[in-house]
Amino acid sequence: MMTQEQMEVKIMKLETENDEIKRTISEMQQEIKKTVSLLEQMADLMTSGK
C-alpha cells in the first residue's frame, strides 16, 4: 500500500503528464487546422482554374 505522500507525488506526476498530453493535443489541433486551411486553398485554386 502506498503512503499518503507517495500517492500525492504520483498524483502530481499524473497531473503533469496530463497537462503535457493536453498541450500536445492542442498543438496537433492547430497543425490540423493549418493543414485543412491549406487543402481548402488548394481546392479553391483547382476549382477556380477550370
Buried (B, 14 or more C-beta within 10 A) or exposed (E): EEEEEEEEEEEEEEEEEEEEEEEEEEEEEEEEEEEEEEEEEEEEEEEEEE
